[in-house]
Amino acid sequence: MKTLEAYLEAEQYGEAVEVHKTLRENLKQATHIPGKDQAFFQRRLQALAPFLREIQDWRRWGTDQVRKQLIETAEHLRTDAELDPQERAKKIHSLREEWRKLSQLEPGQQHTLWKAFDSNATAAYEPSKQYFAEQAQQRATHLEQRNTICAQLEALHAETNWETPDWRALQIALNDSRKHWKAAGTVSHKDWKNVNDRFNAAMDALETHFKAERARNWQERSQLVEQAKALLDSPNTAQAIEQAKMLQTQWQISLSSRPSDEQRLWKQFREPIDTLFARAREERQQQQQERDAQLAETTRQSEEQRQRELARQQQQRADLEALATQSAQHKQADISADAQIENRNTGELLCLQLEILLALESPAEFQATRLKYQVAQLSETMRSRKETAQPSAHALPVLKQWYALGNARDCPCQPDSAD
């Protein structure tokens, strides 16, 4: 009774109604309490009954108003065609939860209001129900797609000849599988773990082979790097270049590692090879410079030789012209007839020598004399030809002797000037 009165004083009427109801039930069962005391409690409960009944009426009226509002809200949800299905389902669930709480507060709810509410709520939920059914069907389809991907991966592992695999084709297949797996739609929570575990197991089985091949290929290319570095110690750059070209043809990537690692290894491989090609270019440039310098020196020497030869010829021409002038003076001098005859004979001999040295035709009347002279001088002539390939070198002293001759009577040879 003290608890009941405390609730009433605190205006906690819902709790007061419940305590009043419980107290009435307890008094009916409390047969051990004397009749006088029971009557006392009955009178106090009866005194509070009118007030509590009024409170219950107001409470029942308030819950009915709330129920009608819930019915109107459910009817509005039923006619709202643009509402998101998931949001619709949440709101309908919330409405039913509120109705349930009202039922707990007021168990004797009106069945007419309940039927109206349930009808509207059920109709409003129908689009969400259809949506969730479609979602369930899609998740089932997505599950089938993911299981198909897993089966393909398992078949790929089982059917591949791992002694001679096509790593490029395998890599493409794995990349496609990852792409399709990522693009596949959602599945239900209860199915996700199993299908995801199956996919990871299939990928791990393939990745075991991939990891081993990736390590083997990395080691193979690392050895090529060391071989490329060793070429820098070769003294023969051309031969080292050819070996570097062979190493380049052996650089094959079956399965690539991380891009940063691949760039680092490729840089280590390319650096010594690039150094070799740079060295070869420098050597070619140096060789070309040496050839150019040698050609320039040869040209310079040739030009100097040409200039010396030209100067020699000019000097020789000047000497011959001087001799020709002296010869003309000698030939105009008066000498004895015997001296003239001797000069004539000497002149004829000199003419034959010049004609033989210069390969000129002798006059017909001197053919026999020329032949006789050639036979007599055969050994000397052959020795002279071995010493020089220029007959004019031997002809010049003969010509000088001619110019030194004095006057000769009717000499058949009269060379003009320095010709």
Secondary structure, 3 states (H helix, E strand, C coil): CHHHHHHHHCCCHHHHHHHHHHHHHHHHHCCCCCHHHHHHHHHHHHHHHHHHHHHHHHHHHHHHHHHHHHHHHHHHHHHCCCCCHHHHHHHHHHHHHHHHHHHHHCCCCCHHHHHHHHHHHHHHHHHHHHHHHHHHHHHHHHHHHHHHHHHHHHHHHHHCCCCCCCHHHHHHHHHHHHHHHHHCCCCCHHHHHHHHHHHHHHHHHHHHHHHHHHHHHHHHHHHHHHHHHHHHHCCCHHHHHHHHHHHHHHCCCCCCCCHHHHHHHHHHHHHHHHHHHHHHHHHHHHHHHHHHHHHHHHHHHHHHHHHHHHHHHHHHHHHHHHHHHHHHHHHHCCCCHHHHHHHHHHHHHHHHHHHHHCCCCCCHHHHHHHHHHHHHCHHHHHHHHHHCCCCHHHHHHHHHHHHHCCCCCCCCCCCCCCC
